[in-house]
């Protein structure tokens, strides 16, 4: 398989670092080795043959995801677990994309490799799961109170990226691993929890030194939404060096394990005791004026939530933003925040009163769900297998020219959006050209998985190198774009 990653030997910008292609090979024959078929081995794991070639490439990348390392007394253990199919169930319906659930008991058991403290504070994990009779899954598992006797891991349809194997009718194995950056709360949020808890000691000075400055993208977005430039600059300066002024964090987005948070609202774990009932939420990249929203943060028990659920939520550590379930037939709330989902996305949250007071974000309106949602096949009868699927995928893996071109084009679109927003001091990210380049940039980020041409108005194509214009298609004139 192949995986696009940052090239550590070549310098670059924050959001457009040079890329390289990491190729992984499997030795299928040789001295003192039993010859085997790589294609047949992969088909035992999932139904790759029913996917188009582009999706095969993206799904094989999942098998390259490095595992988190538990570190206990200087000994490192990879967070990889052999389970059974009976530990899992795929639910039929979901109200958020990319997030399932894992029982309190099983999460504690798995994370006990890192010691009692790690197991106790475990909140959510980003995982990969290979279950031949069910398929290959990607996403986040949020802690949940699941009764004994039921499957202890609940997967959602959107988490399935490859359908069940055609050759695994009697294979009840299951393999799960936590990704390298998939353990939550993160170390930074463990320290942030100490700052937020009035009964805890402040985190060490080393913590504030590790806090990154507020992204320029966020500052531009704030200014677009009404925060004066001097207020943005003051907050950025003070929050970078002073613990008392730090009023933001990046937390993992997860689904509601209680099904009781009111629609359109969120619950930020570890913040229920604070009086701030509104928070600003966005995710990266956030270079469009609708990428940031002010949401209602639950701080008191909702009317229809069980008392036991509320007490349980209050015990969760800081480090996650729980999104309410979407109404039936409506888009999930994360979609309204820079087209987000819950398969591992980090969300930037800010609760600074002065910033919130001056923000003027668009309200989140119920939007009907797109009926043409993408799903991997779940039944073997639904598609006809392509016997040459692996050969076709391997041919595309070594097409490094296209990989390089898309890396250059993505970086170019980001920089053009940034430049247009920076130069227009009045409209900022509402500048029509900035919005057009920002939309094209987001399309380019998804190109590897979804393919297709990237939309850009004709008169802006001249700002793109000629050799890259083959990847573009025309979009409506700027006067017709939603502003």
C-alpha beads as a LAMMPS data file, in Angstrom:
LAMMPS data file: protein, C-alpha beads

483 atoms
482 bonds

1 atom types
1 bond types

-500.0 500.0 xlo xhi
-500.0 500.0 ylo yhi
-500.0 500.0 zlo zhi

Masses

1 110.0

Atoms # bond

1 1 1 0.000 0.000 0.000
2 1 1 1.008 3.639 -0.212
3 1 1 0.477 6.545 2.162
4 1 1 0.981 10.253 1.569
5 1 1 2.779 11.914 4.467
6 1 1 4.854 14.977 5.277
7 1 1 8.403 14.865 3.967
8 1 1 10.572 15.330 7.053
9 1 1 13.645 16.079 4.963
10 1 1 12.142 19.100 3.202
11 1 1 10.969 22.288 4.905
12 1 1 7.565 23.847 4.302
13 1 1 4.719 25.932 5.683
14 1 1 2.347 25.065 8.496
15 1 1 -0.583 23.982 6.334
16 1 1 1.157 23.016 3.095
17 1 1 4.208 20.969 3.982
18 1 1 5.929 19.073 1.164
19 1 1 4.705 15.514 0.836
20 1 1 6.299 12.207 0.068
21 1 1 4.840 8.803 -0.685
22 1 1 5.554 5.999 1.773
23 1 1 5.344 2.637 0.006
24 1 1 4.897 -0.562 1.995
25 1 1 5.824 -3.873 0.429
26 1 1 4.957 -7.450 1.397
27 1 1 7.332 -10.308 0.642
28 1 1 5.211 -13.129 -0.761
29 1 1 7.898 -15.705 -1.567
30 1 1 11.560 -16.366 -0.913
31 1 1 14.015 -18.670 0.828
32 1 1 12.558 -20.510 3.833
33 1 1 9.203 -18.836 3.298
34 1 1 5.850 -20.299 2.322
35 1 1 4.581 -18.629 -0.834
36 1 1 1.232 -16.915 -0.445
37 1 1 -1.076 -14.600 -2.375
38 1 1 -1.241 -11.042 -1.034
39 1 1 -4.536 -10.520 -2.862
40 1 1 -6.122 -13.554 -1.192
41 1 1 -4.835 -12.547 2.245
42 1 1 -6.332 -9.061 1.913
43 1 1 -9.610 -10.493 0.653
44 1 1 -9.823 -12.536 3.847
45 1 1 -9.920 -9.244 5.770
46 1 1 -12.520 -7.382 3.749
47 1 1 -14.314 -6.997 0.435
48 1 1 -11.763 -4.795 -1.344
49 1 1 -12.872 -6.189 -4.708
50 1 1 -16.188 -4.294 -4.504
51 1 1 -14.512 -0.881 -4.142
52 1 1 -13.387 1.380 -6.939
53 1 1 -9.635 1.780 -7.291
54 1 1 -9.404 5.158 -5.583
55 1 1 -11.178 3.852 -2.510
56 1 1 -8.995 0.743 -2.451
57 1 1 -5.964 3.032 -2.118
58 1 1 -7.574 5.011 0.698
59 1 1 -8.673 1.862 2.546
60 1 1 -5.284 0.167 2.297
61 1 1 -3.836 3.307 3.902
62 1 1 -5.847 2.481 7.016
63 1 1 -3.742 -0.632 7.532
64 1 1 -0.644 1.601 7.724
65 1 1 -1.928 3.646 10.658
66 1 1 0.730 3.361 13.405
67 1 1 -0.453 2.314 16.854
68 1 1 -0.392 4.341 20.034
69 1 1 2.337 3.296 22.474
70 1 1 1.497 2.835 26.140
71 1 1 4.465 3.902 28.255
72 1 1 4.553 2.316 31.682
73 1 1 7.711 2.411 33.792
74 1 1 9.820 3.016 30.701
75 1 1 8.374 0.023 28.869
76 1 1 6.453 0.694 25.670
77 1 1 3.585 -1.519 24.582
78 1 1 1.645 -0.973 21.346
79 1 1 -2.090 -0.455 21.839
80 1 1 -3.076 -3.438 19.656
81 1 1 -5.685 -5.974 20.737
82 1 1 -6.951 -9.356 19.539
83 1 1 -10.693 -9.507 20.214
84 1 1 -13.657 -11.523 18.948
85 1 1 -16.451 -10.668 16.557
86 1 1 -18.881 -11.149 19.455
87 1 1 -17.387 -8.046 21.124
88 1 1 -18.780 -5.886 18.293
89 1 1 -22.131 -4.894 16.892
90 1 1 -22.913 -2.504 14.040
91 1 1 -25.960 -0.409 14.847
92 1 1 -28.483 0.223 12.086
93 1 1 -29.000 3.928 12.643
94 1 1 -26.845 6.858 13.692
95 1 1 -27.278 10.589 14.246
96 1 1 -23.585 11.534 13.936
97 1 1 -20.875 10.401 11.501
98 1 1 -17.753 8.479 12.441
99 1 1 -18.163 7.808 16.167
100 1 1 -19.209 4.623 17.929
101 1 1 -19.069 3.575 21.562
102 1 1 -17.082 1.312 23.868
103 1 1 -18.146 0.213 27.323
104 1 1 -16.595 1.716 30.427
105 1 1 -15.339 -1.705 31.486
106 1 1 -13.709 -2.699 28.200
107 1 1 -12.075 0.719 27.659
108 1 1 -10.630 0.568 31.165
109 1 1 -9.384 -2.975 30.550
110 1 1 -7.702 -2.110 27.239
111 1 1 -6.063 1.037 28.591
112 1 1 -4.834 -0.655 31.767
113 1 1 -1.662 -1.450 29.788
114 1 1 -0.723 2.150 30.477
115 1 1 -1.351 1.876 34.217
116 1 1 -4.313 2.635 36.519
117 1 1 -4.204 6.416 35.986
118 1 1 -4.310 6.082 32.186
119 1 1 -7.159 3.573 32.358
120 1 1 -9.195 5.735 34.747
121 1 1 -9.031 8.924 32.691
122 1 1 -9.475 7.294 29.252
123 1 1 -12.267 9.188 27.522
124 1 1 -12.272 8.226 23.847
125 1 1 -9.995 6.410 21.419
126 1 1 -9.469 6.727 17.692
127 1 1 -9.236 3.237 16.270
128 1 1 -8.885 0.957 13.310
129 1 1 -10.744 -2.356 13.486
130 1 1 -10.431 -5.353 11.193
131 1 1 -13.282 -7.847 11.597
132 1 1 -13.424 -10.203 8.569
133 1 1 -17.110 -11.095 9.036
134 1 1 -18.077 -7.427 9.436
135 1 1 -15.480 -5.413 7.501
136 1 1 -12.798 -2.813 8.181
137 1 1 -13.691 0.187 10.337
138 1 1 -12.237 3.597 11.078
139 1 1 -13.357 6.175 13.621
140 1 1 -13.631 7.094 17.284
141 1 1 -15.030 5.039 20.138
142 1 1 -16.496 7.130 22.948
143 1 1 -16.836 5.772 26.473
144 1 1 -20.391 4.622 27.245
145 1 1 -22.271 2.765 29.955
146 1 1 -23.138 -0.453 28.080
147 1 1 -24.850 -3.194 30.140
148 1 1 -22.971 -6.491 30.675
149 1 1 -24.030 -9.237 28.299
150 1 1 -24.353 -6.882 25.312
151 1 1 -21.587 -6.391 22.709
152 1 1 -19.150 -4.013 24.367
153 1 1 -18.257 -2.093 21.199
154 1 1 -20.985 -0.395 19.155
155 1 1 -19.939 0.558 15.617
156 1 1 -21.796 2.918 13.302
157 1 1 -22.494 2.382 9.582
158 1 1 -20.380 5.418 8.639
159 1 1 -17.352 3.834 10.322
160 1 1 -17.343 0.885 7.920
161 1 1 -14.846 1.578 5.131
162 1 1 -14.614 -1.917 3.627
163 1 1 -17.453 -4.423 3.549
164 1 1 -17.288 -7.908 5.075
165 1 1 -14.981 -10.452 3.475
166 1 1 -16.508 -12.796 0.928
167 1 1 -14.270 -15.543 2.327
168 1 1 -14.837 -15.193 6.081
169 1 1 -18.105 -16.951 6.874
170 1 1 -16.541 -18.826 9.776
171 1 1 -13.853 -16.327 10.805
172 1 1 -14.802 -14.787 14.140
173 1 1 -11.489 -13.017 14.703
174 1 1 -11.342 -9.279 15.342
175 1 1 -8.348 -6.998 15.591
176 1 1 -8.402 -3.459 16.983
177 1 1 -5.711 -0.859 17.537
178 1 1 -5.608 2.692 18.863
179 1 1 -3.948 5.115 16.443
180 1 1 -0.778 7.005 17.299
181 1 1 -2.549 10.246 18.215
182 1 1 -5.817 8.571 19.125
183 1 1 -5.710 8.495 22.931
184 1 1 -7.943 11.077 24.596
185 1 1 -7.626 13.184 26.615
186 1 1 -4.348 14.345 25.096
187 1 1 -1.435 15.314 27.334
188 1 1 -2.176 19.011 26.792
189 1 1 -5.815 18.537 27.784
190 1 1 -4.816 16.597 30.894
191 1 1 -2.913 19.723 31.917
192 1 1 -5.769 22.017 30.829
193 1 1 -8.094 20.056 33.115
194 1 1 -5.927 21.090 36.054
195 1 1 -6.301 24.733 35.063
196 1 1 -10.094 24.455 34.802
197 1 1 -10.607 22.560 38.051
198 1 1 -10.642 25.004 40.997
199 1 1 -9.608 22.190 43.354
200 1 1 -6.525 21.177 41.360
201 1 1 -3.071 22.742 41.384
202 1 1 -2.181 24.762 38.297
203 1 1 -0.254 22.831 35.654
204 1 1 3.530 23.280 35.564
205 1 1 5.126 26.209 33.743
206 1 1 6.347 23.807 31.080
207 1 1 2.719 23.342 29.982
208 1 1 2.175 26.951 28.961
209 1 1 5.420 26.818 26.968
210 1 1 4.006 23.925 24.937
211 1 1 0.749 25.712 24.127
212 1 1 0.694 26.796 20.495
213 1 1 -0.261 30.302 19.458
214 1 1 -3.783 30.810 18.196
215 1 1 -3.761 29.974 14.503
216 1 1 -3.773 32.842 12.007
217 1 1 -6.755 31.097 10.399
218 1 1 -8.743 31.478 13.630
219 1 1 -7.721 35.120 14.047
220 1 1 -8.809 35.941 10.484
221 1 1 -12.092 34.124 11.050
222 1 1 -12.726 36.017 14.283
223 1 1 -12.102 39.326 12.545
224 1 1 -14.454 38.323 9.725
225 1 1 -17.137 37.582 12.329
226 1 1 -16.856 40.956 14.044
227 1 1 -14.042 40.807 16.600
228 1 1 -11.824 43.918 16.306
229 1 1 -8.274 43.246 15.169
230 1 1 -6.749 44.705 18.345
231 1 1 -8.898 42.395 20.517
232 1 1 -7.757 39.390 18.481
233 1 1 -4.114 40.399 18.749
234 1 1 -4.380 41.009 22.498
235 1 1 -5.951 37.622 23.129
236 1 1 -3.395 35.857 20.933
237 1 1 -0.528 37.533 22.770
238 1 1 -1.844 37.000 26.303
239 1 1 -3.069 33.423 25.850
240 1 1 0.304 32.362 24.478
241 1 1 2.315 33.315 27.524
242 1 1 -0.083 33.629 30.464
243 1 1 -1.965 30.697 31.947
244 1 1 -4.683 32.924 33.415
245 1 1 -5.561 34.231 29.925
246 1 1 -5.674 30.820 28.211
247 1 1 -9.326 30.300 27.268
248 1 1 -9.176 27.866 24.359
249 1 1 -8.251 24.287 23.564
250 1 1 -8.448 21.614 20.864
251 1 1 -10.647 18.691 21.855
252 1 1 -11.850 15.556 20.082
253 1 1 -15.394 15.527 18.728
254 1 1 -17.581 12.603 19.825
255 1 1 -21.188 11.419 19.675
256 1 1 -23.606 11.561 22.596
257 1 1 -23.435 8.355 24.687
258 1 1 -26.615 9.342 26.573
259 1 1 -28.793 10.289 23.564
260 1 1 -30.129 13.062 25.821
261 1 1 -28.250 16.254 24.960
262 1 1 -30.768 18.675 23.382
263 1 1 -30.524 19.033 19.573
264 1 1 -28.135 21.727 18.394
265 1 1 -26.214 21.783 21.691
266 1 1 -22.925 20.363 22.930
267 1 1 -21.382 19.232 26.179
268 1 1 -17.675 19.940 26.683
269 1 1 -16.411 17.368 29.156
270 1 1 -14.801 18.764 32.291
271 1 1 -16.434 22.191 31.908
272 1 1 -19.899 21.634 33.384
273 1 1 -19.015 23.618 36.536
274 1 1 -18.180 26.786 34.576
275 1 1 -20.781 29.514 34.091
276 1 1 -19.937 29.981 30.395
277 1 1 -22.956 28.575 28.535
278 1 1 -21.844 29.554 25.044
279 1 1 -18.643 28.561 23.280
280 1 1 -17.068 29.250 19.915
281 1 1 -16.349 26.107 17.914
282 1 1 -14.457 25.551 14.666
283 1 1 -12.063 23.051 13.125
284 1 1 -9.153 23.299 10.720
285 1 1 -9.009 24.403 8.018
286 1 1 -11.287 27.321 8.942
287 1 1 -10.919 29.759 6.062
288 1 1 -14.604 30.289 5.231
289 1 1 -16.929 32.619 7.212
290 1 1 -19.371 29.790 8.049
291 1 1 -16.623 27.553 9.463
292 1 1 -17.065 28.923 12.991
293 1 1 -20.196 28.763 15.149
294 1 1 -21.315 29.805 18.605
295 1 1 -23.003 26.829 20.261
296 1 1 -24.883 26.350 23.500
297 1 1 -22.772 24.382 25.994
298 1 1 -24.785 22.305 28.462
299 1 1 -23.888 23.151 32.070
300 1 1 -27.095 22.013 33.816
301 1 1 -28.914 18.705 33.556
302 1 1 -31.203 18.754 30.503
303 1 1 -34.886 18.185 31.216
304 1 1 -35.110 14.747 29.630
305 1 1 -31.732 13.392 30.753
306 1 1 -31.656 10.752 33.472
307 1 1 -30.010 11.865 36.697
308 1 1 -27.600 8.922 36.522
309 1 1 -26.488 9.971 33.005
310 1 1 -25.897 13.554 34.149
311 1 1 -23.809 12.463 37.119
312 1 1 -21.807 10.173 34.827
313 1 1 -21.177 12.974 32.294
314 1 1 -19.958 15.273 35.047
315 1 1 -17.280 12.729 35.984
316 1 1 -15.742 12.677 32.492
317 1 1 -12.367 14.453 32.207
318 1 1 -11.737 17.495 30.026
319 1 1 -10.805 16.676 26.449
320 1 1 -13.918 16.055 24.313
321 1 1 -16.838 17.951 22.847
322 1 1 -19.971 15.795 22.772
323 1 1 -22.337 16.742 19.949
324 1 1 -26.063 16.212 20.341
325 1 1 -27.691 13.692 18.035
326 1 1 -29.147 15.154 14.852
327 1 1 -32.886 15.209 14.392
328 1 1 -34.301 12.459 12.195
329 1 1 -33.441 13.164 8.540
330 1 1 -31.263 16.200 9.362
331 1 1 -27.540 16.744 8.899
332 1 1 -25.381 16.102 11.975
333 1 1 -24.246 19.209 13.849
334 1 1 -20.498 18.728 13.080
335 1 1 -21.215 19.081 9.341
336 1 1 -22.105 22.721 10.020
337 1 1 -18.648 23.331 11.506
338 1 1 -16.209 23.416 8.596
339 1 1 -17.776 20.241 7.173
340 1 1 -16.618 18.201 10.170
341 1 1 -17.372 14.698 11.372
342 1 1 -16.507 12.587 14.403
343 1 1 -13.971 10.098 13.068
344 1 1 -11.076 11.753 14.873
345 1 1 -11.426 15.454 14.072
346 1 1 -10.167 17.897 16.670
347 1 1 -12.352 20.930 17.327
348 1 1 -11.009 24.310 18.437
349 1 1 -13.158 25.619 21.283
350 1 1 -12.891 29.056 22.891
351 1 1 -14.789 30.353 25.907
352 1 1 -13.168 33.792 26.325
353 1 1 -15.977 36.188 27.285
354 1 1 -14.620 39.219 25.385
355 1 1 -14.189 37.237 22.172
356 1 1 -17.646 35.657 22.445
357 1 1 -19.324 38.972 23.148
358 1 1 -18.239 40.390 19.805
359 1 1 -18.596 37.348 17.559
360 1 1 -21.491 37.361 15.111
361 1 1 -21.735 33.866 13.666
362 1 1 -24.492 32.475 11.485
363 1 1 -26.997 30.300 13.369
364 1 1 -27.066 26.574 12.710
365 1 1 -30.219 25.752 10.768
366 1 1 -31.667 22.276 10.292
367 1 1 -30.626 20.992 6.867
368 1 1 -32.023 17.867 5.260
369 1 1 -29.625 14.953 5.010
370 1 1 -28.203 14.216 1.582
371 1 1 -29.771 10.940 0.489
372 1 1 -26.743 10.096 -1.656
373 1 1 -24.504 9.300 1.287
374 1 1 -21.442 7.192 0.630
375 1 1 -21.386 3.790 2.277
376 1 1 -19.245 0.714 1.831
377 1 1 -21.131 -2.426 0.769
378 1 1 -22.470 -4.307 3.766
379 1 1 -23.921 -7.314 1.963
380 1 1 -21.942 -9.549 -0.320
381 1 1 -24.728 -9.674 -2.909
382 1 1 -24.770 -5.924 -3.497
383 1 1 -21.824 -5.642 -5.878
384 1 1 -19.769 -7.567 -8.400
385 1 1 -16.111 -8.081 -7.493
386 1 1 -13.263 -6.836 -9.663
387 1 1 -10.717 -9.644 -9.850
388 1 1 -7.963 -7.168 -10.839
389 1 1 -8.586 -4.732 -7.970
390 1 1 -5.138 -5.094 -6.390
391 1 1 -3.250 -4.825 -9.671
392 1 1 -5.122 -1.630 -10.578
393 1 1 -4.493 -0.173 -7.134
394 1 1 -0.774 -0.936 -7.320
395 1 1 -0.552 0.841 -10.657
396 1 1 -1.963 3.992 -9.086
397 1 1 0.220 3.690 -5.977
398 1 1 3.365 4.387 -7.981
399 1 1 1.889 7.372 -9.880
400 1 1 3.940 9.842 -7.860
401 1 1 3.448 12.622 -10.424
402 1 1 -0.229 12.952 -9.528
403 1 1 0.598 12.797 -5.810
404 1 1 3.136 15.600 -6.212
405 1 1 0.796 17.698 -8.361
406 1 1 -2.038 17.473 -5.829
407 1 1 0.314 18.390 -3.004
408 1 1 1.452 21.500 -4.878
409 1 1 -2.084 22.440 -5.923
410 1 1 -3.461 22.055 -2.386
411 1 1 -0.764 24.293 -0.961
412 1 1 -1.270 26.847 -3.728
413 1 1 -5.027 27.071 -3.129
414 1 1 -4.542 27.512 0.620
415 1 1 -2.024 30.321 0.125
416 1 1 -4.243 32.068 -2.436
417 1 1 -7.206 31.948 -0.026
418 1 1 -5.026 33.287 2.772
419 1 1 -3.608 36.099 0.600
420 1 1 -7.021 37.220 -0.676
421 1 1 -8.445 37.284 2.867
422 1 1 -5.439 39.128 4.279
423 1 1 -5.450 41.808 1.580
424 1 1 -9.156 42.617 1.938
425 1 1 -9.223 44.293 5.363
426 1 1 -12.983 44.827 5.188
427 1 1 -14.377 41.475 4.056
428 1 1 -11.421 39.269 5.094
429 1 1 -12.590 35.645 4.606
430 1 1 -15.820 36.949 3.044
431 1 1 -13.790 38.257 0.122
432 1 1 -15.275 36.481 -2.941
433 1 1 -11.897 35.316 -4.214
434 1 1 -10.875 34.106 -0.749
435 1 1 -14.107 32.099 -0.523
436 1 1 -13.627 30.573 -3.963
437 1 1 -10.043 29.528 -3.214
438 1 1 -11.045 28.259 0.241
439 1 1 -13.772 26.051 -1.232
440 1 1 -11.365 24.718 -3.855
441 1 1 -8.756 24.043 -1.153
442 1 1 -11.221 21.905 0.807
443 1 1 -12.095 19.987 -2.349
444 1 1 -8.393 19.372 -2.960
445 1 1 -7.998 17.938 0.548
446 1 1 -10.662 15.332 -0.279
447 1 1 -9.369 14.579 -3.776
448 1 1 -7.370 11.535 -2.715
449 1 1 -10.492 9.804 -1.412
450 1 1 -13.207 11.099 -3.707
451 1 1 -11.411 12.057 -6.943
452 1 1 -13.088 14.288 -9.492
453 1 1 -12.197 17.782 -10.636
454 1 1 -11.752 20.746 -8.300
455 1 1 -14.158 23.635 -8.869
456 1 1 -12.769 27.139 -9.435
457 1 1 -14.210 30.134 -11.357
458 1 1 -12.609 30.469 -14.804
459 1 1 -11.062 33.899 -14.244
460 1 1 -9.143 32.624 -11.182
461 1 1 -7.549 29.722 -13.024
462 1 1 -4.782 32.003 -14.299
463 1 1 -3.403 32.137 -10.748
464 1 1 -2.837 28.379 -10.861
465 1 1 0.232 26.972 -12.672
466 1 1 -0.802 25.813 -16.140
467 1 1 0.272 22.201 -15.628
468 1 1 -2.107 21.959 -12.641
469 1 1 -5.158 23.371 -14.410
470 1 1 -6.072 19.907 -15.735
471 1 1 -7.247 19.096 -12.212
472 1 1 -9.717 22.008 -12.262
473 1 1 -13.242 22.468 -13.555
474 1 1 -15.350 25.602 -13.846
475 1 1 -17.571 26.735 -10.995
476 1 1 -20.222 29.516 -10.928
477 1 1 -18.972 33.105 -11.255
478 1 1 -18.110 34.851 -8.012
479 1 1 -21.276 36.951 -8.187
480 1 1 -23.332 33.733 -7.896
481 1 1 -21.405 32.229 -5.012
482 1 1 -23.042 32.303 -1.580
483 1 1 -21.483 35.085 0.472

Bonds

1 1 1 2
2 1 2 3
3 1 3 4
4 1 4 5
5 1 5 6
6 1 6 7
7 1 7 8
8 1 8 9
9 1 9 10
10 1 10 11
11 1 11 12
12 1 12 13
13 1 13 14
14 1 14 15
15 1 15 16
16 1 16 17
17 1 17 18
18 1 18 19
19 1 19 20
20 1 20 21
21 1 21 22
22 1 22 23
23 1 23 24
24 1 24 25
25 1 25 26
26 1 26 27
27 1 27 28
28 1 28 29
29 1 29 30
30 1 30 31
31 1 31 32
32 1 32 33
33 1 33 34
34 1 34 35
35 1 35 36
36 1 36 37
37 1 37 38
38 1 38 39
39 1 39 40
40 1 40 41
41 1 41 42
42 1 42 43
43 1 43 44
44 1 44 45
45 1 45 46
46 1 46 47
47 1 47 48
48 1 48 49
49 1 49 50
50 1 50 51
51 1 51 52
52 1 52 53
53 1 53 54
54 1 54 55
55 1 55 56
56 1 56 57
57 1 57 58
58 1 58 59
59 1 59 60
60 1 60 61
61 1 61 62
62 1 62 63
63 1 63 64
64 1 64 65
65 1 65 66
66 1 66 67
67 1 67 68
68 1 68 69
69 1 69 70
70 1 70 71
71 1 71 72
72 1 72 73
73 1 73 74
74 1 74 75
75 1 75 76
76 1 76 77
77 1 77 78
78 1 78 79
79 1 79 80
80 1 80 81
81 1 81 82
82 1 82 83
83 1 83 84
84 1 84 85
85 1 85 86
86 1 86 87
87 1 87 88
88 1 88 89
89 1 89 90
90 1 90 91
91 1 91 92
92 1 92 93
93 1 93 94
94 1 94 95
95 1 95 96
96 1 96 97
97 1 97 98
98 1 98 99
99 1 99 100
100 1 100 101
101 1 101 102
102 1 102 103
103 1 103 104
104 1 104 105
105 1 105 106
106 1 106 107
107 1 107 108
108 1 108 109
109 1 109 110
110 1 110 111
111 1 111 112
112 1 112 113
113 1 113 114
114 1 114 115
115 1 115 116
116 1 116 117
117 1 117 118
118 1 118 119
119 1 119 120
120 1 120 121
121 1 121 122
122 1 122 123
123 1 123 124
124 1 124 125
125 1 125 126
126 1 126 127
127 1 127 128
128 1 128 129
129 1 129 130
130 1 130 131
131 1 131 132
132 1 132 133
133 1 133 134
134 1 134 135
135 1 135 136
136 1 136 137
137 1 137 138
138 1 138 139
139 1 139 140
140 1 140 141
141 1 141 142
142 1 142 143
143 1 143 144
144 1 144 145
145 1 145 146
146 1 146 147
147 1 147 148
148 1 148 149
149 1 149 150
150 1 150 151
151 1 151 152
152 1 152 153
153 1 153 154
154 1 154 155
155 1 155 156
156 1 156 157
157 1 157 158
158 1 158 159
159 1 159 160
160 1 160 161
161 1 161 162
162 1 162 163
163 1 163 164
164 1 164 165
165 1 165 166
166 1 166 167
167 1 167 168
168 1 168 169
169 1 169 170
170 1 170 171
171 1 171 172
172 1 172 173
173 1 173 174
174 1 174 175
175 1 175 176
176 1 176 177
177 1 177 178
178 1 178 179
179 1 179 180
180 1 180 181
181 1 181 182
182 1 182 183
183 1 183 184
184 1 184 185
185 1 185 186
186 1 186 187
187 1 187 188
188 1 188 189
189 1 189 190
190 1 190 191
191 1 191 192
192 1 192 193
193 1 193 194
194 1 194 195
195 1 195 196
196 1 196 197
197 1 197 198
198 1 198 199
199 1 199 200
200 1 200 201
201 1 201 202
202 1 202 203
203 1 203 204
204 1 204 205
205 1 205 206
206 1 206 207
207 1 207 208
208 1 208 209
209 1 209 210
210 1 210 211
211 1 211 212
212 1 212 213
213 1 213 214
214 1 214 215
215 1 215 216
216 1 216 217
217 1 217 218
218 1 218 219
219 1 219 220
220 1 220 221
221 1 221 222
222 1 222 223
223 1 223 224
224 1 224 225
225 1 225 226
226 1 226 227
227 1 227 228
228 1 228 229
229 1 229 230
230 1 230 231
231 1 231 232
232 1 232 233
233 1 233 234
234 1 234 235
235 1 235 236
236 1 236 237
237 1 237 238
238 1 238 239
239 1 239 240
240 1 240 241
241 1 241 242
242 1 242 243
243 1 243 244
244 1 244 245
245 1 245 246
246 1 246 247
247 1 247 248
248 1 248 249
249 1 249 250
250 1 250 251
251 1 251 252
252 1 252 253
253 1 253 254
254 1 254 255
255 1 255 256
256 1 256 257
257 1 257 258
258 1 258 259
259 1 259 260
260 1 260 261
261 1 261 262
262 1 262 263
263 1 263 264
264 1 264 265
265 1 265 266
266 1 266 267
267 1 267 268
268 1 268 269
269 1 269 270
270 1 270 271
271 1 271 272
272 1 272 273
273 1 273 274
274 1 274 275
275 1 275 276
276 1 276 277
277 1 277 278
278 1 278 279
279 1 279 280
280 1 280 281
281 1 281 282
282 1 282 283
283 1 283 284
284 1 284 285
285 1 285 286
286 1 286 287
287 1 287 288
288 1 288 289
289 1 289 290
290 1 290 291
291 1 291 292
292 1 292 293
293 1 293 294
294 1 294 295
295 1 295 296
296 1 296 297
297 1 297 298
298 1 298 299
299 1 299 300
300 1 300 301
301 1 301 302
302 1 302 303
303 1 303 304
304 1 304 305
305 1 305 306
306 1 306 307
307 1 307 308
308 1 308 309
309 1 309 310
310 1 310 311
311 1 311 312
312 1 312 313
313 1 313 314
314 1 314 315
315 1 315 316
316 1 316 317
317 1 317 318
318 1 318 319
319 1 319 320
320 1 320 321
321 1 321 322
322 1 322 323
323 1 323 324
324 1 324 325
325 1 325 326
326 1 326 327
327 1 327 328
328 1 328 329
329 1 329 330
330 1 330 331
331 1 331 332
332 1 332 333
333 1 333 334
334 1 334 335
335 1 335 336
336 1 336 337
337 1 337 338
338 1 338 339
339 1 339 340
340 1 340 341
341 1 341 342
342 1 342 343
343 1 343 344
344 1 344 345
345 1 345 346
346 1 346 347
347 1 347 348
348 1 348 349
349 1 349 350
350 1 350 351
351 1 351 352
352 1 352 353
353 1 353 354
354 1 354 355
355 1 355 356
356 1 356 357
357 1 357 358
358 1 358 359
359 1 359 360
360 1 360 361
361 1 361 362
362 1 362 363
363 1 363 364
364 1 364 365
365 1 365 366
366 1 366 367
367 1 367 368
368 1 368 369
369 1 369 370
370 1 370 371
371 1 371 372
372 1 372 373
373 1 373 374
374 1 374 375
375 1 375 376
376 1 376 377
377 1 377 378
378 1 378 379
379 1 379 380
380 1 380 381
381 1 381 382
382 1 382 383
383 1 383 384
384 1 384 385
385 1 385 386
386 1 386 387
387 1 387 388
388 1 388 389
389 1 389 390
390 1 390 391
391 1 391 392
392 1 392 393
393 1 393 394
394 1 394 395
395 1 395 396
396 1 396 397
397 1 397 398
398 1 398 399
399 1 399 400
400 1 400 401
401 1 401 402
402 1 402 403
403 1 403 404
404 1 404 405
405 1 405 406
406 1 406 407
407 1 407 408
408 1 408 409
409 1 409 410
410 1 410 411
411 1 411 412
412 1 412 413
413 1 413 414
414 1 414 415
415 1 415 416
416 1 416 417
417 1 417 418
418 1 418 419
419 1 419 420
420 1 420 421
421 1 421 422
422 1 422 423
423 1 423 424
424 1 424 425
425 1 425 426
426 1 426 427
427 1 427 428
428 1 428 429
429 1 429 430
430 1 430 431
431 1 431 432
432 1 432 433
433 1 433 434
434 1 434 435
435 1 435 436
436 1 436 437
437 1 437 438
438 1 438 439
439 1 439 440
440 1 440 441
441 1 441 442
442 1 442 443
443 1 443 444
444 1 444 445
445 1 445 446
446 1 446 447
447 1 447 448
448 1 448 449
449 1 449 450
450 1 450 451
451 1 451 452
452 1 452 453
453 1 453 454
454 1 454 455
455 1 455 456
456 1 456 457
457 1 457 458
458 1 458 459
459 1 459 460
460 1 460 461
461 1 461 462
462 1 462 463
463 1 463 464
464 1 464 465
465 1 465 466
466 1 466 467
467 1 467 468
468 1 468 469
469 1 469 470
470 1 470 471
471 1 471 472
472 1 472 473
473 1 473 474
474 1 474 475
475 1 475 476
476 1 476 477
477 1 477 478
478 1 478 479
479 1 479 480
480 1 480 481
481 1 481 482
482 1 482 483
